Structures are given as structure tokens and as C-alpha cells.
Amino acid sequence: MVRIPLSPEQVEAGRRLGAVLRAARAGRDPEIVARDARISPETLRKIEVGRIASPSFGTVLQICAALGLPVSEAVDAWQGDREHRVAI
């Protein structure tokens, strides 16, 4: 299966999402957060640095739950500034 490359906008959205998740983790041990989210620490690290720019929605939900972060904050970060937000 050929994977379609992400657009620059999608890559930037992934970076914004990663930054908000990293900030919400606020120094907590990434291995514990990853375990609580039922993902690998490597997956968490890649999402936080933007190397996985489009994680699955389920993965984002699990990370948000592990961090106590409202999903709406992750969505806001992914969508970027208000001018470019898509109604959900």
C-alpha cells in the first residue's frame, strides 16, 4: 500500500499537537504516561516531537485521558489559529 505524503499543513498540525501533549505531560515520566495510555514510550515520544504527525484519534484520546487533558485542547492545538479551524 502506498502512503500519500502529508501536506506541510498536516505536518505542522502534528507538531502543534505534539507540543501541547508534551506541555501537558509537564515532566511526568513518559514511560508511565505511555503505559497509562496503552502505547509504547517510543510512540509517545514520536508524537510529542511531531514525527508521527497524524496519530490515530483513538491514540490521541488515550493520551489525553492519561494526561487528564481535555480532548478539546488537543483538537484546538491540532487545528491551529481560529481563522483556519474546521467546525467539528
Buried (B, 14 or more C-beta within 10 A) or exposed (E): EEEEEEEEEEBBBBBBBBBBBBEBBEEEEBEEBBBBBEBEBEBBBBBBEBBBBBBEEEBBEBBBEBBEBEEEBBBBBBBBEEEEEEEE
